[in-house]
């Protein structure tokens, strides 16, 4: 039986999950893998803080050097958020010749090139299954399980906070503010949820997935990103009218002229499997050239699901299999740049909601302008006029070039066919 002493940096939610699993199921790893895995040293900013769980035999300290100097600790679990102190701590571990397992997607999305180059120089590895979708093994699926496939598309619901909010708005008629407050009370949303609800968290995860799937550099700054914080009850109702649900969707889809890459609220038809990924769950739909569609659904965050992914990486490193994999696949050391498709050239389905006066010829005026740009209507819903004599006309289109779609919408608004600016969203 091989002893595998770990260092743990960060004793928060996920760190607590790692400690809990190893205290509860340490024998499981012995029985399955012949590995006695244990946390030897915990580095935390608050070593004296009272916690509900004990550290067992682990040394708890706020001094990183205690961990770095320990020759028995060859693998460090890095559970520090942000990109400043987190980067410094990761660099220190790599320079000390230690493998790193991290759940920090922002760190890898922003500084992956530098960190993986340093890891290669020091002949150690960085494992990051927990960085994208909590307990869902999507990194392993793309890296190993789908290795025989060209990835033709990735569609992902990658943020549990947003998915919970949208689920409550859709299924229970909650307003955005009320649903967000509930998510915070349940621990699904941070006190400051900005990076979740504005799409930044999802963009970081998409950058990592796209890099693995398409083998090239994906700058986060070049991912088009919209959040859910401006969605209204009318948007949710309109999606229902057209047989769909709104999800914050990450899209990576290669084409002959570049990679389509975006994060945006998107109407997903009710007959698509992603439409039914609910509450705080994540779902990732991958289209492979040989395997066809693959759907992975599970807990995208939380102490034990994320700790599960962390410890899967630990086992891979302790058995040496991850080092072999890292030597084969140069995800973060490739110098290739992936050309990104401009938004104007994307060919995708779209949604539009026109607020119009109740008078003859309005619908004909809208369809005339759409036809001029080659925009074909897939389905439509027309509401009854309100007491002000205004009505809503809602459409979903067949796939069309974005430039043509938005030019048609702008012309319709300019011609005063509508009484206020038209609302548009993407549709899967």
Buried (B, 14 or more C-beta within 10 A) or exposed (E): EEEBBBBBBBBBBBBBBBBBBBBEBBEEBBEEBEBBBBBBBBBBEEBEEEEEEEBEEBBBBEEBEBBBEBEEBBBBBBBBBEBEEBBEBBBBBBEBEBBBBBBBBBBBBBBBBEBBEBBBEBEBBBBBBBBBBBBBBBBBBBBEBBEEBEBBBBBBBBBBBBBBBBBBBBEEEBBBEBBBBBBBEEEBBBEEBEBBBBBBBBBBBBBBBBBBBBBBBBEBEBBBBBBBBEBEEEBBBBBBBBBBBBBBBBBBBBBEEBBBBBBBBBBBBEEBEBBEBBBBBBBBBBBBEEBEEBEBBBBBBBBBBBBBBBBBBBBBBBBEEBBEBBEEBEBBEBEEEBEBBEBEEBBBBBBBBBBBBEEEEBBEBBBBBBEEBEBEBBBBBBBEBEEEEBBBBBBBBBEBBBBBBBBBBEBBBEEEBBBEEBBBBBBB
